[in-house]
Amino acid sequence: MTTKETFSLHGENLLKKVKELIAEGNVTRITVNDKTGKELITFPLTIGVVAAVFAPVFAAVGAFAAFVGECSITVEREPKVEDDHPLK
């Protein structure tokens, strides 16, 4: 079951927030919308992908951040799996 969370922010903070979300590790998809709700960019994230693969994503988000004023990002997350091992 995925959960969705939406953040409203200004373009200059967009790249910083995306980097923070990717670092969390449980994000599966990020969608950037303009202030009217129109989807500007969406990209899936795969667990275990090396940071070098994210360079094009960061470049695209950085380009949008330069032109977008107010925007929102919607984040889809997989729930964190709790380790229920009895020998813990």
Secondary structure as UniProt FT lines:
FT   STRAND          3..10
FT   HELIX           11..13
FT   HELIX           14..24
FT   STRAND          27..34
FT   TURN            35..36
FT   STRAND          39..44
FT   TURN            47..48
FT   HELIX           51..54
FT   HELIX           55..67
FT   STRAND          70..77
FT   TURN            86..87
//
